[in-house]
Amino acid sequence: MKKIKLSNESMSDLKKVLGYLIASEEKSYEEYVFNQFEGSFVNSSDFIFNKDFYNNPNVKHIYATARRIKDNIF
């Protein structure tokens, strides 16, 4: 895999974009999870926002994707 070098400024901008995506998609993600995975787990918001859950490749939502990217970069 090819590595990309980012400047301090571009890293700061990337953090802002990911933060915005995560914040703006949080409610939509919660609704998506409860609709897609209902009955698969205890209905707990704490659990679905936990890395063990959103890091699952079966969770296909922009919120989960942004969190996985943020976790891998920072």
Secondary structure as GFF3:
##gff-version 3
##sequence-region A 1 74
A	DSSP	alpha_helix	8	36	.	.	.	ID=ss1
A	DSSP	alpha_helix	45	48	.	.	.	ID=ss2
A	DSSP	alpha_helix	51	54	.	.	.	ID=ss3
A	DSSP	alpha_helix	62	73	.	.	.	ID=ss4
###
